[in-house]
Amino acid sequence: MKPPLEPRDADGDLDEWNAIERAVLRRRSVRNFKDEPVPDHLIRRVLEAGRFAPSAGNCQPWQFIVITDRALIRQMDEAAWAAACGMTAMYQNDESIPAMAGMVESSPGMFDPRLAAGGMPSVARKDLPVSLDAPCVILLAADSRAISGAQLNIGICGQNMNLVANSLGIKACWCGFVVTGLSAISDKINLGPNWSVITALVLGWPAFKQDGMVAREYRPVMWLREGSGAVEIEE
């Protein structure tokens, strides 16, 4: 784990982060929000950041569903909670584990065994609502025909939105498990063929200050420099 490496200029002297670098390095996932709505005009600015994200082949394979109705968000939380209870029970039952092998292979993101030790039991215990009590949930849907797949494109799009939300003073958190509660609002959204919700972001005003750069995993970087003929490992 290392903090951000100090910025330096071409001569090796200490430099300063520019505005974009600071926005990226200071971004934090916030999970504690005030009971205060996010104005529509700010939500639209976040959506525009997603709409103008780069995508493979410039397919722009995204669509957004904004939910600010607290009753609907609670219904999604309850549906997701029920799903978490069922999945947690399966993971904890020795007899059901062998039967889950195919599920893990076909949907590794949703049925990854590592979820059983962390977030999923917390959701099942209702330690915290799935949507984190955020006043706004944005579902990110993608066209399955997208070049390079939906996950990559939506990840790029969502990170644009995440960074802009932080820049506006509101905060965001990736909240993919919300998607398991879609059954609660299935009668209200119709995305059409080839489209499906991939993940979600929640937005809100932070309940307390949560800012600043934190250490991250640092892995050796391989450089193949002009004329060297060898791989240089930067530890």
GROMACS elastic network, one bead per residue, 0.5 to 0.9 nm:
[ bonds ]
;  ai    aj funct       b0    kb
    1   215     6  0.55851   500
    1   218     6  0.58023   500
    1   219     6  0.89686   500
    2     5     6  0.77702   500
    2   214     6  0.82497   500
    2   216     6  0.54731   500
    2   217     6  0.63650   500
    2   218     6  0.61148   500
    3     6     6  0.87378   500
    3   213     6  0.72156   500
    3   214     6  0.59578   500
    3   216     6  0.63102   500
    3   217     6  0.88121   500
    3   218     6  0.88676   500
    4     7     6  0.85037   500
    4    25     6  0.75359   500
    4   213     6  0.74525   500
    4   214     6  0.78242   500
    4   215     6  0.68360   500
    4   216     6  0.78626   500
    6    14     6  0.70183   500
    6    15     6  0.77423   500
    6    16     6  0.83550   500
    6    17     6  0.86541   500
    7    12     6  0.88877   500
    7    13     6  0.84123   500
    7    14     6  0.60121   500
    7    15     6  0.51874   500
    7    16     6  0.60992   500
    7    17     6  0.64597   500
    8    11     6  0.76385   500
    8    12     6  0.53178   500
    8    13     6  0.52239   500
    8    16     6  0.75911   500
    9    12     6  0.52886   500
    9    13     6  0.55148   500
    9    14     6  0.64591   500
    9    15     6  0.57124   500
    9    16     6  0.88726   500
   10    13     6  0.74650   500
   11    14     6  0.89139   500
   12    15     6  0.86563   500
   17    20     6  0.79935   500
   17    21     6  0.57210   500
   17    22     6  0.59825   500
   18    21     6  0.53385   500
   18    22     6  0.62343   500
   18    23     6  0.87247   500
   19    22     6  0.52009   500
   19    23     6  0.62275   500
   19    24     6  0.87875   500
   20    23     6  0.50910   500
   20    24     6  0.63188   500
   20    25     6  0.86305   500
   21    24     6  0.52117   500
   21    25     6  0.60292   500
   21    26     6  0.83833   500
   22    25     6  0.51368   500
   22    26     6  0.57506   500
   22    27     6  0.82319   500
   22   213     6  0.86913   500
   23    26     6  0.54641   500
   23    27     6  0.60495   500
   23   163     6  0.68344   500
   23   164     6  0.87249   500
   23   166     6  0.79069   500
   23   167     6  0.71288   500
   24    27     6  0.54947   500
   24   163     6  0.69556   500
   25    28     6  0.85088   500
   25   212     6  0.78342   500
   25   213     6  0.57806   500
   25   214     6  0.81520   500
   26   211     6  0.62709   500
   26   214     6  0.78041   500
   27   162     6  0.83018   500
   27   163     6  0.68067   500
   27   166     6  0.68013   500
   27   167     6  0.89194   500
   27   171     6  0.89340   500
   27   211     6  0.71458   500
   27   212     6  0.74678   500
   27   213     6  0.75981   500
   28   166     6  0.82499   500
   28   171     6  0.81072   500
   28   172     6  0.80819   500
   28   173     6  0.81379   500
   28   210     6  0.71556   500
   28   211     6  0.64056   500
   28   212     6  0.76995   500
   28   213     6  0.82206   500
   28   214     6  0.87473   500
   29   162     6  0.88801   500
   29   171     6  0.74577   500
   29   172     6  0.60976   500
   29   174     6  0.74385   500
   29   210     6  0.86517   500
   30    33     6  0.76894   500
   30   171     6  0.61236   500
   30   172     6  0.59583   500
   30   173     6  0.56832   500
   30   203     6  0.88268   500
   30   204     6  0.87658   500
   30   206     6  0.68786   500
   30   207     6  0.89817   500
   30   210     6  0.71250   500
   31   131     6  0.88902   500
   31   132     6  0.59072   500
   31   133     6  0.83811   500
   31   134     6  0.80967   500
   31   171     6  0.87454   500
   31   172     6  0.79783   500
   31   173     6  0.66822   500
   31   202     6  0.88877   500
   31   206     6  0.79780   500
   31   207     6  0.88127   500
   32   132     6  0.68348   500
   32   133     6  0.76030   500
   32   134     6  0.77915   500
   32   204     6  0.84918   500
   32   205     6  0.84288   500
   32   206     6  0.59836   500
   32   207     6  0.54581   500
   32   208     6  0.75716   500
   33    36     6  0.80951   500
   33   132     6  0.76719   500
   33   133     6  0.67517   500
   33   134     6  0.58939   500
   33   135     6  0.80341   500
   33   171     6  0.84184   500
   33   203     6  0.83850   500
   33   204     6  0.56579   500
   33   205     6  0.54254   500
   33   208     6  0.79496   500
   34    37     6  0.83717   500
   34   133     6  0.84480   500
   34   134     6  0.78141   500
   34   135     6  0.83531   500
   34   204     6  0.69795   500
   34   205     6  0.55620   500
   34   206     6  0.59769   500
   34   208     6  0.85098   500
   35   133     6  0.79420   500
   35   134     6  0.77812   500
   35   135     6  0.70466   500
   35   204     6  0.84173   500
   35   205     6  0.81258   500
   35   207     6  0.85084   500
   36   134     6  0.88400   500
   36   135     6  0.68563   500
   36   204     6  0.74959   500
   36   205     6  0.69737   500
   37    40     6  0.89468   500
   37    68     6  0.78540   500
   37   134     6  0.86318   500
   37   135     6  0.54725   500
   37   136     6  0.73864   500
   37   204     6  0.70709   500
   37   205     6  0.79636   500
   38    41     6  0.85281   500
   38    42     6  0.69709   500
   38    43     6  0.69693   500
   38    68     6  0.84726   500
   38   135     6  0.68402   500
   38   136     6  0.69231   500
   38   170     6  0.77750   500
   38   203     6  0.75103   500
   38   204     6  0.60568   500
   38   205     6  0.72434   500
   39    42     6  0.55951   500
   39    43     6  0.65558   500
   39    44     6  0.89170   500
   40    43     6  0.50050   500
   40    44     6  0.61560   500
   40    45     6  0.87271   500
   41    44     6  0.52015   500
   41    45     6  0.65234   500
   41    46     6  0.89675   500
   42    45     6  0.51044   500
   42    46     6  0.64748   500
   42    47     6  0.87557   500
   42   165     6  0.80861   500
   42   168     6  0.74893   500
   42   170     6  0.85707   500
   43    46     6  0.51036   500
   43    47     6  0.62656   500
   43    48     6  0.87037   500
   43    66     6  0.85346   500
   43   136     6  0.86483   500
   43   165     6  0.81547   500
   43   203     6  0.84853   500
   44    48     6  0.61324   500
   44    49     6  0.86907   500
   45    48     6  0.50868   500
   45    49     6  0.64398   500
   45    50     6  0.89267   500
   45   161     6  0.85252   500
   45   164     6  0.77665   500
   45   165     6  0.81896   500
   45   168     6  0.88704   500
   46    49     6  0.52258   500
   46    50     6  0.67075   500
   46    51     6  0.88927   500
   46   160     6  0.80856   500
   46   161     6  0.50572   500
   46   162     6  0.76649   500
   46   163     6  0.86601   500
   46   164     6  0.59052   500
   46   165     6  0.58167   500
   46   168     6  0.87483   500
   47    50     6  0.51377   500
   47    51     6  0.62093   500
   47    52     6  0.87895   500
   47    64     6  0.75977   500
   47   138     6  0.89277   500
   47   161     6  0.64668   500
   48    52     6  0.62177   500
   48    53     6  0.87087   500
   48   161     6  0.78927   500
   49    52     6  0.54461   500
   49    53     6  0.65188   500
   49   157     6  0.76887   500
   49   158     6  0.85942   500
   49   160     6  0.55617   500
   49   161     6  0.52768   500
   49   162     6  0.87721   500
   49   163     6  0.86990   500
   49   164     6  0.66998   500
   50    53     6  0.52639   500
   50    54     6  0.88714   500
   50    62     6  0.84940   500
   50   154     6  0.87937   500
   50   156     6  0.82124   500
   50   158     6  0.60935   500
   50   159     6  0.78417   500
   50   160     6  0.55582   500
   50   161     6  0.51740   500
   50   162     6  0.88067   500
   51    54     6  0.86873   500
   51    60     6  0.74843   500
   51    62     6  0.76662   500
   51    63     6  0.84804   500
   51   157     6  0.71368   500
   51   160     6  0.89122   500
   51   161     6  0.88269   500
   52    60     6  0.83316   500
   52   157     6  0.78820   500
   52   160     6  0.84272   500
   53    60     6  0.78102   500
   53   153     6  0.86893   500
   53   156     6  0.66767   500
   53   157     6  0.51246   500
   53   158     6  0.84888   500
   53   159     6  0.88204   500
   53   160     6  0.64856   500
   53   161     6  0.87935   500
   54    57     6  0.88413   500
   54    58     6  0.66282   500
   54    59     6  0.88494   500
   54    60     6  0.74379   500
   54   153     6  0.78953   500
   54   156     6  0.71050   500
   54   157     6  0.72559   500
   55    59     6  0.60473   500
   55    60     6  0.56280   500
   55    61     6  0.76908   500
   55   146     6  0.88929   500
   55   147     6  0.83659   500
   55   148     6  0.89839   500
   55   152     6  0.84284   500
   55   153     6  0.55358   500
   55   154     6  0.85270   500
   55   156     6  0.74620   500
   55   157     6  0.78782   500
   56    59     6  0.61788   500
   56    60     6  0.78100   500
   56   146     6  0.75863   500
   56   147     6  0.55676   500
   56   148     6  0.63264   500
   56   149     6  0.86419   500
   56   152     6  0.86024   500
   56   153     6  0.68867   500
   57    60     6  0.82342   500
   57   146     6  0.84920   500
   57   147     6  0.64362   500
   57   148     6  0.87065   500
   58    61     6  0.84297   500
   58   147     6  0.87808   500
   59    62     6  0.87568   500
   59   146     6  0.64642   500
   59   147     6  0.71452   500
   60    63     6  0.89112   500
   60   142     6  0.88952   500
   60   143     6  0.89610   500
   60   146     6  0.81382   500
   60   153     6  0.78573   500
   60   157     6  0.89035   500
   61   141     6  0.81992   500
   61   142     6  0.53491   500
   61   143     6  0.51939   500
   61   144     6  0.81624   500
   61   145     6  0.82099   500
   61   146     6  0.59665   500
   61   147     6  0.87884   500
   61   150     6  0.74961   500
   61   153     6  0.72528   500
   61   154     6  0.79408   500
   62   140     6  0.67773   500
   62   141     6  0.55653   500
   62   143     6  0.65864   500
   62   150     6  0.85492   500
   62   153     6  0.80182   500
   62   154     6  0.68751   500
   62   157     6  0.80185   500
   62   195     6  0.87698   500
   63   139     6  0.83110   500
   63   140     6  0.60778   500
   63   141     6  0.50685   500
   63   142     6  0.62889   500
   63   143     6  0.84238   500
   63   191     6  0.86258   500
   63   195     6  0.87050   500
   63   197     6  0.86995   500
   64   138     6  0.65497   500
   64   139     6  0.57449   500
   64   140     6  0.50680   500
   64   141     6  0.61683   500
   64   142     6  0.88965   500
   64   197     6  0.88986   500
   65   137     6  0.81653   500
   65   138     6  0.55978   500
   65   140     6  0.67279   500
   65   141     6  0.78082   500
   65   189     6  0.84186   500
   66   136     6  0.71021   500
   66   137     6  0.59526   500
   66   139     6  0.64473   500
   66   140     6  0.89976   500
   67    70     6  0.80272   500
   67    72     6  0.75653   500
   67    73     6  0.71092   500
   67   135     6  0.83934   500
   67   136     6  0.57689   500
   67   137     6  0.51228   500
   67   138     6  0.62356   500
   67   139     6  0.79941   500
   68    71     6  0.87830   500
   68    72     6  0.80429   500
   68    73     6  0.74630   500
   68   135     6  0.59303   500
   68   137     6  0.65674   500
   68   138     6  0.87375   500
   69    72     6  0.54278   500
   69    73     6  0.63725   500
   69    74     6  0.88043   500
   69   135     6  0.79841   500
   69   136     6  0.79787   500
   70    73     6  0.50020   500
   70    74     6  0.61503   500
   70    75     6  0.86140   500
   70   133     6  0.89555   500
   70   134     6  0.89284   500
   70   135     6  0.67835   500
   70   136     6  0.82463   500
   71    74     6  0.51529   500
   71    75     6  0.62839   500
   71    76     6  0.87723   500
   72    76     6  0.62633   500
   72    77     6  0.85981   500
   72   184     6  0.76533   500
   72   185     6  0.72505   500
   73    76     6  0.51044   500
   73    77     6  0.61975   500
   73    78     6  0.87401   500
   73   131     6  0.73302   500
   73   133     6  0.86706   500
   73   134     6  0.88335   500
   73   135     6  0.83663   500
   73   136     6  0.83113   500
   73   137     6  0.75045   500
   73   184     6  0.89894   500
   74    78     6  0.62444   500
   74    79     6  0.86794   500
   74   129     6  0.84052   500
   74   130     6  0.89801   500
   74   131     6  0.82402   500
   74   133     6  0.86578   500
   75    78     6  0.51667   500
   75    79     6  0.63036   500
   75    80     6  0.86203   500
   75   181     6  0.77342   500
   75   184     6  0.58563   500
   75   185     6  0.79894   500
   76    79     6  0.51057   500
   76    80     6  0.60644   500
   76    81     6  0.84156   500
   76   130     6  0.83813   500
   76   131     6  0.83912   500
   76   178     6  0.69229   500
   76   179     6  0.82768   500
   76   180     6  0.80345   500
   76   182     6  0.61993   500
   76   183     6  0.74957   500
   76   184     6  0.53744   500
   76   185     6  0.72228   500
   77    80     6  0.50941   500
   77    81     6  0.59551   500
   77    82     6  0.86356   500
   77   129     6  0.63385   500
   77   130     6  0.53946   500
   77   131     6  0.64696   500
   77   178     6  0.68741   500
   77   180     6  0.88389   500
   77   181     6  0.62171   500
   77   184     6  0.87893   500
   78    82     6  0.62522   500
   78    83     6  0.86974   500
   78   129     6  0.85402   500
   78   130     6  0.83940   500
   78   181     6  0.71866   500
   78   184     6  0.83957   500
   79    82     6  0.51857   500
   79    83     6  0.64153   500
   79    84     6  0.87446   500
   79   178     6  0.88851   500
   79   180     6  0.71302   500
   79   182     6  0.75236   500
   79   183     6  0.69674   500
   79   184     6  0.62928   500
   80    83     6  0.50222   500
   80    84     6  0.61475   500
   80    85     6  0.86446   500
   80   123     6  0.83315   500
   80   124     6  0.89493   500
   80   130     6  0.70480   500
   80   177     6  0.70572   500
   80   178     6  0.62439   500
   80   179     6  0.74997   500
   80   180     6  0.50004   500
   80   182     6  0.78941   500
   80   183     6  0.87987   500
   80   184     6  0.89482   500
   81    84     6  0.50150   500
   81    85     6  0.61952   500
   81    86     6  0.86963   500
   81   120     6  0.89687   500
   81   123     6  0.61219   500
   81   124     6  0.57342   500
   81   125     6  0.85763   500
   81   126     6  0.74848   500
   81   129     6  0.82321   500
   81   130     6  0.72907   500
   81   180     6  0.85560   500
   81   181     6  0.77688   500
   82    85     6  0.51503   500
   82    86     6  0.63580   500
   82    87     6  0.87251   500
   82   124     6  0.74855   500
   82   181     6  0.84895   500
   83    86     6  0.52061   500
   83    87     6  0.61817   500
   83    88     6  0.85092   500
   83   124     6  0.83703   500
   83   180     6  0.67003   500
   83   181     6  0.76522   500
   84    87     6  0.51301   500
   84    88     6  0.58846   500
   84    89     6  0.84158   500
   84   120     6  0.57817   500
   84   121     6  0.71977   500
   84   122     6  0.89025   500
   84   123     6  0.63573   500
   84   124     6  0.53082   500
   84   177     6  0.88278   500
   84   180     6  0.84299   500
   85    88     6  0.51871   500
   85    89     6  0.61176   500
   85    90     6  0.86893   500
   85   120     6  0.80195   500
   85   121     6  0.75705   500
   85   123     6  0.78766   500
   85   125     6  0.81416   500
   86    89     6  0.51981   500
   86    90     6  0.63754   500
   86    91     6  0.88678   500
   86   124     6  0.85341   500
   87    90     6  0.50823   500
   87    91     6  0.63447   500
   87    92     6  0.87278   500
   87   111     6  0.83590   500
   87   116     6  0.82273   500
   87   120     6  0.79358   500
   87   121     6  0.89933   500
   87   124     6  0.89955   500
   88    91     6  0.51548   500
   88    92     6  0.62645   500
   88    93     6  0.87465   500
   88   115     6  0.89036   500
   88   116     6  0.63158   500
   88   120     6  0.65898   500
   88   121     6  0.61302   500
   88   124     6  0.72443   500
   89    92     6  0.51406   500
   89    93     6  0.62309   500
   89    96     6  0.89893   500
   90    93     6  0.52378   500
   90    94     6  0.80688   500
   90    95     6  0.85081   500
   90    96     6  0.57442   500
   90    97     6  0.67615   500
   90   100     6  0.82414   500
   91    94     6  0.74898   500
   91    96     6  0.72551   500
   91    97     6  0.62075   500
   91   100     6  0.85329   500
   91   113     6  0.77828   500
   91   116     6  0.64176   500
   92    95     6  0.89762   500
   92    96     6  0.82537   500
   92    97     6  0.79996   500
   92   116     6  0.82975   500
   93    96     6  0.54700   500
   93    97     6  0.65368   500
   94    97     6  0.54347   500
   94    98     6  0.78947   500
   95    98     6  0.68698   500
   95    99     6  0.79398   500
   96    99     6  0.54179   500
   96   100     6  0.66359   500
   97   100     6  0.52593   500
   97   101     6  0.71796   500
   98   101     6  0.57028   500
   98   102     6  0.86084   500
   99   102     6  0.69244   500
   99   103     6  0.79446   500
  100   103     6  0.51040   500
  100   104     6  0.62531   500
  100   105     6  0.87194   500
  100   111     6  0.83119   500
  101   104     6  0.52773   500
  101   105     6  0.63601   500
  101   106     6  0.87883   500
  102   105     6  0.50988   500
  102   106     6  0.61431   500
  102   107     6  0.84383   500
  103   106     6  0.52259   500
  103   107     6  0.58116   500
  103   108     6  0.74659   500
  103   110     6  0.87605   500
  103   111     6  0.66008   500
  104   107     6  0.53055   500
  104   109     6  0.79706   500
  104   110     6  0.76949   500
  104   111     6  0.50603   500
  104   112     6  0.60676   500
  104   113     6  0.77478   500
  105   108     6  0.56362   500
  105   111     6  0.84430   500
  105   112     6  0.89056   500
  106   111     6  0.87824   500
  107   110     6  0.55748   500
  107   111     6  0.60312   500
  107   112     6  0.78745   500
  108   111     6  0.52709   500
  108   112     6  0.50604   500
  108   113     6  0.85305   500
  109   112     6  0.55769   500
  110   115     6  0.83782   500
  110   177     6  0.85303   500
  111   114     6  0.84333   500
  111   115     6  0.73368   500
  111   116     6  0.86931   500
  112   115     6  0.57842   500
  112   116     6  0.78258   500
  113   116     6  0.55083   500
  113   117     6  0.76877   500
  114   117     6  0.57320   500
  114   118     6  0.70373   500
  114   119     6  0.89789   500
  115   118     6  0.53750   500
  115   119     6  0.59272   500
  115   120     6  0.57135   500
  115   121     6  0.81657   500
  116   119     6  0.72185   500
  116   120     6  0.57905   500
  116   121     6  0.64997   500
  117   120     6  0.73226   500
  117   121     6  0.70012   500
  118   121     6  0.62706   500
  118   122     6  0.67867   500
  119   122     6  0.51571   500
  119   123     6  0.62900   500
  119   124     6  0.87300   500
  120   123     6  0.51333   500
  120   124     6  0.62164   500
  120   125     6  0.86934   500
  120   177     6  0.87311   500
  121   125     6  0.60896   500
  121   126     6  0.85079   500
  121   127     6  0.89154   500
  122   125     6  0.51651   500
  122   126     6  0.62406   500
  122   127     6  0.55331   500
  122   128     6  0.72024   500
  123   127     6  0.62393   500
  123   128     6  0.64484   500
  123   129     6  0.69170   500
  123   130     6  0.64365   500
  124   127     6  0.78060   500
  125   128     6  0.81627   500
  126   129     6  0.62088   500
  126   130     6  0.82612   500
  128   131     6  0.82750   500
  128   132     6  0.62134   500
  128   133     6  0.81046   500
  129   133     6  0.61672   500
  130   133     6  0.77982   500
  130   175     6  0.76109   500
  130   177     6  0.69006   500
  130   178     6  0.60778   500
  131   134     6  0.59519   500
  131   135     6  0.87037   500
  131   136     6  0.87355   500
  131   137     6  0.73538   500
  131   175     6  0.68597   500
  131   177     6  0.84476   500
  131   178     6  0.63777   500
  131   201     6  0.88957   500
  131   202     6  0.67095   500
  132   135     6  0.89420   500
  132   175     6  0.85529   500
  132   202     6  0.78595   500
  133   136     6  0.88190   500
  133   202     6  0.89531   500
  133   204     6  0.88869   500
  134   137     6  0.71002   500
  134   202     6  0.59928   500
  134   203     6  0.59870   500
  134   204     6  0.55140   500
  134   205     6  0.83637   500
  135   202     6  0.77182   500
  135   203     6  0.67086   500
  135   204     6  0.58642   500
  135   205     6  0.86444   500
  136   201     6  0.84280   500
  136   202     6  0.56723   500
  136   203     6  0.51795   500
  136   204     6  0.65052   500
  137   175     6  0.88844   500
  137   178     6  0.87832   500
  137   200     6  0.68459   500
  137   201     6  0.59596   500
  137   203     6  0.64034   500
  138   199     6  0.87193   500
  138   200     6  0.55226   500
  138   201     6  0.52136   500
  138   202     6  0.61340   500
  138   203     6  0.78314   500
  139   176     6  0.89777   500
  139   178     6  0.86200   500
  139   179     6  0.78281   500
  139   197     6  0.64470   500
  139   198     6  0.76934   500
  139   199     6  0.61680   500
  139   201     6  0.66056   500
  139   202     6  0.86623   500
  140   154     6  0.70320   500
  140   157     6  0.88302   500
  140   158     6  0.77033   500
  140   196     6  0.84973   500
  140   197     6  0.56312   500
  140   198     6  0.59225   500
  140   199     6  0.55611   500
  140   200     6  0.55903   500
  140   201     6  0.77630   500
  141   150     6  0.86091   500
  141   154     6  0.77640   500
  141   191     6  0.82149   500
  141   195     6  0.65102   500
  141   196     6  0.52068   500
  141   198     6  0.54185   500
  141   199     6  0.72960   500
  141   200     6  0.86797   500
  142   145     6  0.86315   500
  142   146     6  0.77795   500
  142   150     6  0.56910   500
  142   151     6  0.81901   500
  142   153     6  0.81413   500
  142   154     6  0.68633   500
  142   194     6  0.81771   500
  142   195     6  0.54864   500
  142   196     6  0.57231   500
  142   197     6  0.63458   500
  142   198     6  0.65553   500
  143   146     6  0.57073   500
  143   149     6  0.85381   500
  143   150     6  0.65495   500
  143   193     6  0.85981   500
  143   194     6  0.55020   500
  143   196     6  0.68438   500
  144   147     6  0.86558   500
  144   149     6  0.66255   500
  144   150     6  0.57967   500
  144   194     6  0.53729   500
  144   195     6  0.60843   500
  144   196     6  0.74808   500
  145   148     6  0.88211   500
  145   149     6  0.71077   500
  145   150     6  0.77663   500
  145   194     6  0.69385   500
  145   195     6  0.86694   500
  146   149     6  0.52540   500
  146   150     6  0.59206   500
  146   153     6  0.79106   500
  147   150     6  0.78114   500
  147   153     6  0.84712   500
  148   151     6  0.83356   500
  148   152     6  0.68482   500
  148   153     6  0.75669   500
  149   152     6  0.61437   500
  149   153     6  0.68816   500
  149   154     6  0.89805   500
  150   153     6  0.53990   500
  150   154     6  0.60159   500
  150   155     6  0.84260   500
  150   198     6  0.75901   500
  151   154     6  0.53391   500
  151   155     6  0.60112   500
  151   156     6  0.87399   500
  151   198     6  0.70753   500
  151   199     6  0.88391   500
  152   155     6  0.51508   500
  152   156     6  0.64218   500
  152   157     6  0.87292   500
  153   156     6  0.53218   500
  153   157     6  0.62429   500
  153   158     6  0.86020   500
  154   158     6  0.58431   500
  154   159     6  0.84096   500
  154   198     6  0.74840   500
  154   199     6  0.81123   500
  155   158     6  0.51884   500
  155   159     6  0.61421   500
  155   160     6  0.87541   500
  155   199     6  0.88731   500
  156   159     6  0.53451   500
  156   160     6  0.65575   500
  156   161     6  0.89615   500
  157   160     6  0.53863   500
  157   161     6  0.66254   500
  157   162     6  0.88538   500
  158   162     6  0.60585   500
  158   163     6  0.86862   500
  158   174     6  0.84161   500
  158   199     6  0.89766   500
  158   200     6  0.84084   500
  158   201     6  0.75541   500
  159   163     6  0.61538   500
  159   164     6  0.85528   500
  160   163     6  0.53917   500
  160   164     6  0.63142   500
  160   165     6  0.86459   500
  161   164     6  0.52527   500
  161   165     6  0.60609   500
  161   166     6  0.86819   500
  161   172     6  0.85643   500
  161   201     6  0.86226   500
  162   165     6  0.52369   500
  162   166     6  0.64567   500
  162   167     6  0.88088   500
  162   171     6  0.76945   500
  162   172     6  0.57923   500
  162   173     6  0.74297   500
  162   174     6  0.82637   500
  162   201     6  0.78237   500
  162   203     6  0.88417   500
  163   166     6  0.52454   500
  163   167     6  0.63063   500
  163   168     6  0.88842   500
  163   171     6  0.87803   500
  163   172     6  0.83542   500
  164   168     6  0.63001   500
  164   169     6  0.89284   500
  164   170     6  0.88935   500
  165   168     6  0.52702   500
  165   169     6  0.67453   500
  165   170     6  0.54545   500
  165   171     6  0.56285   500
  165   172     6  0.63463   500
  165   203     6  0.75709   500
  165   204     6  0.89607   500
  166   169     6  0.53867   500
  166   170     6  0.55128   500
  166   172     6  0.68457   500
  167   170     6  0.74779   500
  167   171     6  0.83945   500
  168   171     6  0.81053   500
  169   205     6  0.72895   500
  169   206     6  0.84175   500
  170   203     6  0.67292   500
  170   204     6  0.54741   500
  170   206     6  0.67084   500
  171   202     6  0.82724   500
  171   203     6  0.56701   500
  171   204     6  0.55841   500
  171   205     6  0.60242   500
  171   206     6  0.61721   500
  172   201     6  0.64587   500
  172   202     6  0.55099   500
  172   204     6  0.67156   500
  172   205     6  0.87774   500
  172   206     6  0.89059   500
  173   200     6  0.85577   500
  173   201     6  0.56237   500
  173   202     6  0.54801   500
  173   203     6  0.68983   500
  174   199     6  0.77473   500
  174   200     6  0.61117   500
  174   202     6  0.66467   500
  175   178     6  0.60063   500
  175   179     6  0.82588   500
  175   199     6  0.69131   500
  175   200     6  0.52705   500
  175   201     6  0.54901   500
  175   202     6  0.65476   500
  176   179     6  0.58527   500
  176   180     6  0.81693   500
  176   198     6  0.76492   500
  176   200     6  0.51871   500
  176   201     6  0.75013   500
  177   180     6  0.56857   500
  177   181     6  0.77667   500
  177   199     6  0.75733   500
  177   200     6  0.79964   500
  178   181     6  0.55572   500
  178   182     6  0.73713   500
  178   199     6  0.75444   500
  178   200     6  0.66847   500
  178   201     6  0.89564   500
  179   182     6  0.54312   500
  179   183     6  0.87715   500
  179   197     6  0.70061   500
  179   198     6  0.73593   500
  179   199     6  0.61426   500
  179   200     6  0.69489   500
  180   183     6  0.74977   500
  181   184     6  0.59849   500
  181   185     6  0.80283   500
  182   185     6  0.55906   500
  182   186     6  0.59938   500
  182   197     6  0.86832   500
  183   186     6  0.50028   500
  183   187     6  0.81052   500
  184   187     6  0.78479   500
  184   188     6  0.89523   500
  185   188     6  0.53673   500
  185   189     6  0.68442   500
  186   189     6  0.56777   500
  186   190     6  0.75837   500
  187   190     6  0.77249   500
  191   194     6  0.82792   500
  191   195     6  0.57513   500
  191   196     6  0.69326   500
  191   197     6  0.87048   500
  192   195     6  0.60217   500
  192   196     6  0.84186   500
  193   196     6  0.83329   500
  197   200     6  0.80425   500
  204   207     6  0.87999   500
  205   208     6  0.87565   500
  206   209     6  0.66893   500
  206   210     6  0.76056   500
  207   210     6  0.87905   500
  215   218     6  0.87989   500
  218   221     6  0.88312   500
  218   235     6  0.85372   500
  219   234     6  0.88899   500
  219   235     6  0.72696   500
  220   233     6  0.63140   500
  220   234     6  0.54609   500
  221   232     6  0.81911   500
  221   233     6  0.58078   500
  221   234     6  0.50744   500
  221   235     6  0.67480   500
  222   231     6  0.63233   500
  222   232     6  0.56865   500
  222   234     6  0.62962   500
  222   235     6  0.89595   500
  223   230     6  0.85975   500
  223   231     6  0.58049   500
  223   232     6  0.50226   500
  223   233     6  0.64289   500
  223   234     6  0.74617   500
  224   227     6  0.86972   500
  224   228     6  0.71817   500
  224   229     6  0.74234   500
  224   230     6  0.65399   500
  224   231     6  0.52001   500
  224   232     6  0.64206   500
  225   228     6  0.55689   500
  225   229     6  0.75491   500
  225   230     6  0.78460   500
  225   231     6  0.77862   500
  225   232     6  0.79166   500
  226   229     6  0.76738   500
  227   230     6  0.86113   500
  228   231     6  0.78796   500
  228   232     6  0.87221   500
